[in-house]
Amino acid sequence: MQGKPIENVKNAISTAVSELEEGDYFNIVTFNDELHSFSSCLEKVNGKTTENAINWMNLNFVAQGGTDIMHPLTEALALLSNSDGALPQIFLVTDGSVEDERNICRTVKTQLTNKGSISPRISTFGLGSYCNHYFLRMLASIGKGHYDAAFDTGSIEGRILQWFQKASSTIVADISIDVTKHTQEFEVDCEYIPDISAKYPLFVSGRFRGELPETLYAEGYLSDMSKISIELKVQHIKDIPLDKVLAKQQMDLLTAKAWLSENKQLEQMVAKMSIQNGIPSEYTRTVLLQTIMEKIDPAQQGKRKPKKPEEPSATPLQGLTLGFGNVPATTENLTSGFGDTRAPDKFEMFGKAVGGCCGRVADSCCCCMCFINCCSKMNDRCAIVLVQMCAALSFLGCFECCSELCCGGGGSD
């Protein structure tokens, strides 16, 4: 991570540190195969410490050496061991993978469990394609924090700032939903339900058996540690395929769990969802079938003998999913982990193949590939807008047509 990417990261972190409020405490730790800390303890926010921290970061945040993630995490947890009366936050930003990622998840989970309910929140941010984004997603889930990523240079600064604001604006912590009285089985896809942040919606997906009551209650704790109960009205929505709208998020969470546990049943569940929703996954393969249609002059159609149709050519498409990191590229400090290069010819072919439905609807409708690319970068507010747009289309009677074009048929389940 050199040049523009690292400068964008520095700018984003400098802005985030500058926006800390007086009374907050902070520290900055940079790491490769060594660890460097701005201070040996947490520093209280004021104009001088903020300026000193930014200057120190600009000098010490350099791209060299290997990657050691467990050491800085251990350092951060130790710094926050005596944070009584506050909800401590750890923000981890990395562009690389390491070999002991499963062990990191298990170790951190044990340490956080031992600290009790008000344990440090861990939010993770992945830069480029070399880091294991499923590891970072699982680590954030274990830490009851938030995960985000940037895959191109231009989006780094904006996405880091949005991620930082979301994670640092917690209003309700330790969320729990008690449905065991009404259902036989209940399971959420994330390791723990994340905290509720101001101005950001919370999506929780999972499975249950039985019947849900008309009202559920979510419980949590406010900043003064007083308990709060939130009433949730159960709505059975049939006209909007929320399972399709949120399928990508659900598949990513299940893939992270399958990666950590190496559970074949979870892998099969993700593969099934991938096929049902037409979204690439780590456990399925996407193949482009190209059939060449011969044009025949209508005047000559009756005179020519019919030819045996040619077998369609099959082209496997790679790179539609994230993968599970690239440790060799991280070790060798390769610098091409960002998607700022021209797409290969296979993707141009794929774009043309699925481009027909775009052309049929005013040349700008969402086709399958557009929808995949859009969902992979969609934030929570965009998801809400998409749900509202689907509701409007269904109200106008166009939903069946649009779902046929965009989702491969089946207006609603």
Buried (B, 14 or more C-beta within 10 A) or exposed (E): BEEEBBBBBBBBBBBBBEBBEEEBBBBBBBBBEEEBBBBEEBBEBEEEBBEBBBEBBEEEBEEEEBBBBBEBBBBBBEBBEEBEEEBBBBBBBBBBBBEEBBEBBEBBBEBBEEBEEBBBBBBBBBBBBBBBBBBBBBBBBBBBBBBBBBBBBEBBBEBBBBBBBBBBEBBBBBBEBEBEEBBEEBEBBBBBBBBBBEEBEEBBBBEBEEEBEEEBEBBBBEEEEEEBEEEEEEEEEEEBBBBBBBBBBBBBBBBBBBBBEEEEEBBEBBBEBBEBBBBBBBBBEBEBEEEEEEEEEEEEEEEEEEEEEEEEEEBEBEBBBBBBBBBEBBBEBEBEBBBEEEEEEBBEBBBEBBBEBBEEBEEEBBBBBBBBEEBBEBBBEEBEEBBEEBBEBBEEEEBEEBBEBBBEEEBBE
